Amino acid sequence: MNTINLMNHAADNIRILAASMVEKANSGHPGGAMGGADFINVLFAEYLVYDPDQPHWAGRDRFFLDPGHMSPMLYAALALQGKFTLGQIQQFRQWGSPCPGHPELDVQHGIENSSGPLGQGHAMAAGAAVAEKFLEARLGRTVMQHRIFCYISDGAVEEEISQGVGRIAGTLGLDNLVMFYDSNDIQLSTETKLVMNEDTAAKYRAWNWNVIEIDGHDVEQIRQALDAGIAESERPTLIIGKTIMGKGALKEDGSSYESNVKTHGAPLGGDAFKNTIKHLGGDPENPFLIFDDVQKLYADRQEQLRAIVKERHQAEAQWAQENPEKKALMDEWFSGKAPKVDWSKVEQKTGSATRAASAVCLAQLAQQVPNMICASADLSNSDKTDGFLKHTTSMQRGDFSGAFFQAGVSELTMADMCIGMMLHGGVIAAMGTFFVFSDYMKPAVRLAALMQVPVKFIWSHDAFRVGEDGPTHEPVEQEAQIRLMEKLQNHAGQDSVRVLRPADADETTVCWAMAMENMSTPTALIFSRQGIVSLPEGNDYEQARKGAYIVAGSDGQPDVILVASGSEVSTLEAGAALLRNDGIKVRVVSAPSEGLFRLQPTAYQQEVLPDNVKKFGMTAGLPVTLQGLVGIGPNSRVFGMKSFGFSAPYKVLDEKLGYTGENVYNQVKDFLKA
């Protein structure tokens, strides 16, 4: 082991770099980064196993940061590893910098997750731990023997998502998960004692965690805790480190600035910064330096790691030689390529609810995609993810041979853990719940979009036709909300989320195929509770891949175009039949994805929805849901919901709310007269 003095010196180097990044940017959070420097230094300098020459090595330990505002601490430690240059960290929070204010996924530079909203980072870590267990059950311990380390703060403990993570990780016995809790008793605007008066250690012990309480600045205690966490074979480990916010910080007058709320979210400033850097052994005029002994410490660790991973790589090569089929699977699973699925084996029933049609697809995926994990928030028999479950078993403590993840009633936790599974690599994750509960998941959807994680969101019970459950369970504004993200681009210039709401059972199959082929962005699949009349015979469902397509009335120039997605398409077709009896030329368009439609050539868009034709849209959501396709003005009209809904059988609601072929007929006749 390295000497205590050297380790303390290295931690001070991290403090200097972290405080200097914030000072130079005149923006950021120095206090927490300075307080956590000791743990991060011990972990990165002595424990974390990774390949210095292959950042994406599947067997590496993974570190997930939860409090993204503590990014200066992470960037400083990664600079000591050589993954960032001193010039790069000096551009902290600046345009084009690889060091944004909160870390964004960048495995090449050692960053395993985008972290920002507190709580989500450690949920992703728990998901990565599940993925490692899942893959170990299929590939063996030779290639899956790594640890998942994560770092949380008081804020993450307070966020409700920590309840879900603590419960699930303890229940599953994720002994490959080691979490450090930076307990410094200071928050952004107050001391924690004003908002939290719990026994955190007792809470996690009740959840079946191995809890170790230490002085978070004592190198030897940190080592002993990490050793114990790594040796643990039945439970996840929580290391509660009592730390000092702004450790080492001095005020303008030279007095201590430690444990001061003000160090949490603002630069130290002026003489306080200069005094702090001097106190920590740095040069205020040139603070962006790595001490010679610290540079050697991390260089020596790199050589140790090369020796460690050389042995690991040799063992992996021997395993590959002895297990060529498993090796081929592993390469395929970690390639990031879409799995091969024979969709011809899917046989849909005419008139099915699209949630039931989804179950048929999931049954095939369970049998054809061996690295797929499906989850549900205690609704598998209702969101019909049980189509997947019927061909596998649920994961349990000590047995990860199953591929179904039972999350319990915890939608946000489930979403972030599934994202973490995919961040780990090697798996494809999908999860289900009711569409109205997608509200709980929005923060996770946003991060998945930002990170381009191709997770699959399965949302059933897509409209007021939930029926007797009433407006509390009837999504109205949710489709408009998620479709806003179709209009938002991610860093790669792609749609951030692909939203697919199929019109019937067979269109569901095509939408699932698109979801599984999409390995660039998250996909949201929105399904009905009730059965849906199938589209006209002979419909070319493959056209759904274009986002919107003509399902009826393609010949000649129509008098009016009827546009919808999901259940409402068949309602429009029923109304169109009545309109055609009056000699009106009607075109019906199914638009499962506006985002995909807008990616098509302009000529195709005009072919389907020409500008010079009146357009009528029907949506079970807010009218704005379809206005991007139908337009706004005298030649456009959308019939949609204007209330939260009512409690009644869905057929009664259809009649009362006007979602019938007869009302489509009346609405369009009135529209054409206008």
Order of alpha helices (4+ residues) and beta strands (2+ residues): alpha-alpha-alpha-beta-alpha-alpha-alpha-beta-alpha-alpha-beta-alpha-beta-alpha-beta-alpha-alpha-alpha-alpha-beta-alpha-beta-alpha-beta-alpha-beta-alpha-beta-alpha-beta-beta-beta-alpha-beta-alpha-alpha-beta-alpha-beta-alpha-alpha
